[in-house]
Amino acid sequence: MALSKKQKGVITGMLSAMLISVVIILFAVLFDPLNYSNISQVSDRLNILAGSLILPTLFLIFCIARLAKFRFFSPEDIDGSGLTYGSGHARLLQSLLQNTLEQLVIAFGAYTIWCLLMPSAWLSAVPLCSLLFAIGRVFFFKGYHLGAPGRALGFALTFYSTVMLLVVLLGYQLMVAISY
């Protein structure tokens, strides 16, 4: 089965994002660029977690504010999506908000688990993935109107940076469990 032009665009964005995510996480794990190897207190790990959640949370706030502002100035949309079908632009903004919320929930879990269970020398991965989350959201927002190929890199950069954390975490935890 031959892939369509859109499917090829999506695959290109996904593979690019996956490669970037793997490289950044490997870089963080191998080189500890933020010098977290001496961290021994849980409170320090929680500070890294809290700092890493700032950017993703700001993107969620941005999405909520953007939709609220649009609805306020739109007579068709001011009553909200629960009472109206919503204009095309309101539905678009709602889609951006919904996807960002979904991504933030996944990131919150992955960042928390990583910060609590992984070696301190590997903690740099979380703030770097938070930065990838932010970059991914920008690309996702900018490319959304171009359809699936236009938003693929942004979506996948947000998603795969988080998923790769979980994959590495699960592999590491499995190795630790086997070694006991």
C-alpha positions in Angstrom: 0.0 0.0 0.0 1.4 3.3 -1.0 1.4 6.1 1.5 -0.3 9.4 0.7 1.6 12.7 0.7 0.0 13.5 4.1 1.0 10.2 5.6 4.6 10.7 4.4 4.6 14.2 6.0 3.3 12.7 9.3 5.9 10.0 9.3 8.7 12.5 8.6 7.6 14.7 11.5 7.2 11.7 13.8 10.6 10.1 13.0 12.3 13.5 13.3 10.7 14.1 16.7 11.6 10.6 17.9 15.2 11.0 16.9 15.5 14.4 18.5 13.9 13.1 21.7 16.2 10.1 21.9 19.3 12.2 21.3 18.3 14.8 24.0 17.5 12.1 26.5 20.7 10.2 25.8 22.7 13.4 26.0 21.1 14.2 29.4 21.7 10.7 30.7 25.3 10.3 29.5 26.5 13.9 30.2 24.4 15.2 33.1 24.5 18.7 31.5 22.7 20.4 34.4 25.1 18.8 37.0 22.5 17.0 39.1 24.7 14.0 39.9 25.2 15.2 43.5 21.6 15.5 44.4 20.7 13.3 47.3 17.6 15.0 48.9 14.0 14.2 47.7 13.3 17.9 48.1 15.9 18.7 45.4 14.3 16.2 43.1 10.9 17.8 43.7 12.4 21.2 42.9 13.6 19.9 39.6 10.1 18.4 39.0 8.4 21.6 39.9 10.7 23.7 37.7 10.2 21.3 34.8 6.4 21.5 35.0 6.4 25.3 34.6 6.6 25.4 30.8 4.0 22.7 30.1 1.6 24.4 32.6 2.1 27.8 31.0 1.2 26.3 27.6 -2.1 25.0 29.1 -2.8 28.4 30.7 -2.1 30.0 27.3 -4.5 27.7 25.6 -7.3 28.4 28.1 -6.8 32.1 28.0 -6.7 32.1 24.2 -10.0 30.3 24.0 -11.6 32.4 26.7 -10.6 35.6 25.0 -12.0 34.4 21.7 -15.3 33.3 23.2 -15.6 36.7 25.1 -15.5 38.6 21.8 -17.6 36.1 19.8 -21.3 36.4 20.1 -21.7 33.0 18.6 -19.3 31.4 21.2 -19.7 33.4 24.4 -22.0 30.9 26.0 -19.4 28.1 25.7 -19.3 24.8 24.0 -21.7 23.2 26.4 -24.5 25.5 25.3 -23.6 26.0 21.6 -22.1 24.0 18.8 -19.3 26.6 18.5 -17.8 28.3 15.6 -15.0 26.7 13.6 -12.4 28.9 15.2 -13.6 28.1 18.7 -13.5 24.4 17.9 -10.0 24.8 16.6 -8.9 26.5 19.8 -10.7 23.9 21.9 -8.8 21.2 20.0 -5.5 22.9 20.8 -6.5 23.2 24.4 -7.6 19.5 24.6 -4.4 18.2 23.1 -2.2 20.3 25.3 -4.1 19.1 28.4 -3.7 15.5 27.3 0.0 16.0 26.7 0.4 17.8 30.1 -1.2 14.9 32.0 1.2 12.4 30.4 4.2 14.7 31.0 3.2 15.3 34.6 3.2 11.5 35.3 6.4 10.8 33.4 8.3 13.7 34.9 7.2 12.8 38.4 8.1 9.2 38.1 11.5 10.0 36.5 12.3 12.6 39.2 11.5 10.2 42.0 13.0 6.9 40.7 15.9 7.6 38.4 19.5 8.1 39.3 20.3 11.7 40.1 22.8 12.0 37.3 19.9 11.3 34.9 17.7 14.1 36.2 18.7 16.6 33.5 16.5 14.7 31.1 13.4 16.1 32.7 14.0 19.9 32.3 15.4 19.2 28.8 12.2 17.2 27.9 10.2 20.1 29.4 12.0 22.4 26.9 11.1 19.9 24.1 7.5 20.0 25.3 7.5 23.8 24.9 9.2 23.7 21.5 6.8 21.0 20.4 3.8 23.0 21.4 5.0 26.0 19.4 5.4 23.9 16.3 2.1 22.2 16.9 0.2 25.5 17.3 2.0 27.1 14.3 1.4 24.1 12.0 -2.1 23.0 13.1 -3.8 24.9 10.3 -1.7 23.0 7.7 -3.3 19.7 8.7 -1.6 16.5 9.9 1.8 17.0 8.2 2.0 20.5 9.5 1.4 19.6 13.1 3.1 16.2 13.2 6.6 17.4 14.3 5.1 19.6 17.1 2.8 16.9 18.3 5.4 14.2 18.2 8.1 16.3 19.8 5.8 16.9 22.7 4.6 13.3 22.8 7.8 11.3 22.1 10.0 13.3 24.5 7.6 12.2 27.3 7.1 8.6 26.0 10.8 8.1 25.6 11.3 9.1 29.2 8.8 6.4 30.2 10.4 3.8 27.9 13.9 4.4 29.4 12.4 4.5 32.9 10.7 1.2 32.4 13.8 -0.4 31.0 15.9 0.9 33.8 13.4 -0.2 36.5 13.2 -3.7 34.9 17.0 -4.0 35.0 17.1 -2.9 38.6 14.4 -5.4 39.5 16.2 -8.2 37.7 19.5 -7.4 39.4 17.9 -8.0 42.9 
